[in-house]
Amino acid sequence: MRILDAILAGERDPVKLAILCHGTVRSPRATVAKSPEGDYRAEHLFALRHSLVGFRFYQKLIREVDEELEDDATHPTRRRCADQMPPRTKKCFYQKAGNEPAFDLKAELFRISGVDLTDVPGISAITAHTILTEVGPDLSRFRNASAFASWLGLCPDKKVSGGKVLYTGSRKVKNRIAMALRLGAQCLYHVKNYLGEYYRKMKWRLGAPQALTATAHKLARIVFHMLITKEPYNESVLVKWDQQVSIRSELRLRSPAAKLGFDLIPTAEPQP
């Protein structure tokens, strides 16, 4: 923004414009100085000036909306609910998105839903806000988590004709919640927790697009459970469920092996 203001003020020296660059930009200033070089035609400057005025006007309107929402959210009765937020279990420090409201949106979402959805890895305040604005805090209209995931279009949809499977894949559904959950799942690639490991495992097994859908499906089930039971996010429940699935898979293998006269002997787990 400082560079744009300087250009409109008449500055044309690329080196001086590069000095105004934000400190978080990692590119060398000599590289940045190559960008402002060009022909500053009058019609281009006119369009830039009007675009900048329009941008700041809409930013002013957004701030006014945030202030109005903050005044509504800081009501004494609502603040008491916000103060009861459970401690966060996310290891990483929460970072606000660029389009997130200036006030404490997490506390307001907790007051509305009764649970802290932002404590789930991959779900930011904007994602939780999208979920609550689309379906609200009451998901009792869905008979179970499978119905909720199917409504989002995150479930495999088989097309069968004459007993033969013609197509298997998720339905083409345009749903804001599904898109937000897919974006949240994409952020889990480098995360060191259960959901991050699940996404990497699915990506290795199915590929990136299918892994995003599978992880978004997992997030949808977690959100459904939290909004229905009002229980906070607990990763140990997911780990325990996977262990139970492994035990059941082992039992299914032991029975046919015993019929064939074999005995399954567990081996030591490989060292990392």
N, C-alpha and C positions, 0 to 999 in steps of 0.2 A: 504493500500500500504506500510506503514511503517513496518507492521508486516511481510509482504511477503519479503521485502528487508532484514529485520533482520534474517529471517529464511534462506534465501540464503547466508547471511553473516556468518552463523554458529551458531546463537543464538538458544538454545533449551529450555531455562527456560520458562515455561508457564507463570509465574508471570511477568517476565520482558517483555514478548511479549504482555501480556494483558495491561500493562501500556502504550504501544504504541497505544492502541485503540483510535479511533477518539472520540472527546469529545461529539458528538451528540448521541453516543450509550448509551442507557438508562440502559442496562443490567449491573448488578454488575460486577466488574472486576474479582471477584472470579468465576462467571459463565463463563465469557469470557475466563478465564485461562484454562478451561476444554477443549476448542475447539482445541488449538494447541498441545494437548497431543497426542502422537502416535509414530509410527515407521517411522522415516525419512529415507526411503530407497533411494539409489542412483538414481534409475530410476525415482522415484517420484520427486526428486529434479531436475533432468534433465528436466522432462516434465514441472515442474513449472517454471523453468528458461526460457525455450523457450516460454511458454505461456505469461509470463510477458514481454519478449522482443517483442513478436508479438503485445500484447496489446498496449504497448507504441509506437510502430511503427505506428499502425493505428490511435492512438490518435494524433500523429504528423501530419499525413496526413489530419485528420479532421481539425486540427488547420490551416493548410495551405489553405484548402478550405474555411474556415471561413474568413481568412485574405483576400483571393482573392475576396470573395463576399462582404466583407466590403469595400474594395477599390472601387469596382464597385458601391456600394450603397452610398458612400460618395461623389459622383459627385456633384458639386455645384447646378446644376439644380434639382437634385433629393433631395438634402437636403432641398431646399426651399419647396418642396412638403411635406416632412416629418415634417417640422416645422409647417405646417398648420393642424396637427392632432387635432380633437376636444377633449375637456376634457372627461375623462373617467367617466362613471357612476357606475362602479363596486365598491361596498363598500369595498371588501377585497383587500388587497395589492397584486399586481401581482407578482407571483413567477415563475421564469424560470424553465422549465423542465431540467432534466439532459442532454438530448440530443439536447437541443436548441442551435442554434448558439450563439457565444459570442457577436456578434454585435447586434444592435437594429433591430431585425427582424420585429417588429410590424410596425415601420415607413416605412420600405421597402414594406411591404404588403399593407399599406395604400396608398403608391404612386402608386402601381400597380392597386389596386381595386377601389380607391377613397373613401372607407369607412373603418372604423375600425371594422373588424369582431371580433377582440379579446375583444371588449367591451360587447359582448353577453355572458351571464353566461354559462359556460360549454365549451366555445370555446377558446382554448389557441392559442398561435402563431403557434405551430406545427400543430394544427388542421386546422387553417386558411391557413397555407402554403400547407397542403395536398389538401384542396379544390381548391385553385388557381392553383396548379400544375396539377390537374386532369381535370378541366373544364375551367380554365381561368376566367377572370373577366366578360366576356360577356356570359350571359345565355339566350340571345334572341333566341337561337335555340330551347329552350323549350317554348311551347305555354303558359304555366302557371306554377304555383307552384305545382299543382297536377301532371303534367307531369314530373317535376323534381323529386318529391318524388317517383313517380312510377319507374323512371329510376334507382333510388337508391335502389329500392326494399324495401321501407319503408311503402308501402301502402298495405292494405288488398287485397288479391287476391282470389276471389270466383271462385270455380269450380262448374258449374251448369250442370246437365244432366236431361233432361225431366222436367224442371221446379223445380227440387229439388236440393238444395244446398248440395253438397257432401263434400266440404272442404272450410274452410275460414282461411286464414293466409297469412303472408307476403311471397313473393317469395324468393327462395334460390338464392340470387344474391351476388356474390363476388365483392364488390365495396369498394375501399379504403376510399372513403368519408363516406359511410354508416358506416363502422367500426369505423372511427374517431368520427363521430357524436354519435355513441352508447357509446364510451368511454367517450365522453364529457357529455352525459346524465347521466352516472353512477356517475359522480362527483357532481351531483346536489342533492343528497339525503339529505344532511344536510344544504343546502343553504336556506336562508330565503328570498326568493323573489318569483315572479310569477312562474318561471319555476321550482323552487324547490317544491313549493306547487303542481304544476301540476304533477310532477313525483311521489310525495308521494300519491296523489289521485289516479293516474293510478295504482300504485303498490298495493294499498289497494283494488282496484276494479278488476284488471285483473291479478295481479301477477307480479313478477319482470321481467321476459323476455319480456312480452308484454308491460310493462311500459317503458322499455328501448327503444323499437321500437317506441312507441307512442311519447315519448319525443324527440327521434332523428328525427322523422317526423316533430315535431314542430320546432326543430332547423333548419331543412332543409328549411322549409317554410320561416323562419325568414331570413336565409342567402339569399334565392332567392329574397325576397323583397328588402333587402338591396343592393344587387348587381344590381338589375334592376332599382330601383329608386334612388340609391346613397344617401339614407336617413340614418342618424345614428340610432342606436338602441334606441327605446323608449318603455319602459315597460308599460307606461300608455295606449298605444294603445291596447295591449293585454288584459289589465284589462277592458277597455271600451268594447272590443269585447265580452268578457265573460258576461258583464252586458247586452249587447244587446241580446245575446243568451238566458239569463234568462228571459228577458222581452218577447221574442217571445214564449218561452215555457209556460209562464204564460198566454199569450193571447190564445194559442192553448187549454189550459185547461178551460178557462172561457167560450168559446163558447159551448162545449158540456154540461158543468155544467149548463149553463143558459137554454138549451133546456130541461134538466131534472128538472128544477125548483129550482136549487141550486144557491147560491151566494158564491163565494170564498172570504174569508176575510183574508187578510195577518196577520200573527201573528208577534209579536216582535221577533227579532233575539235573539237567546240565547247568554247570556253573556259568554265570554271566561273564 
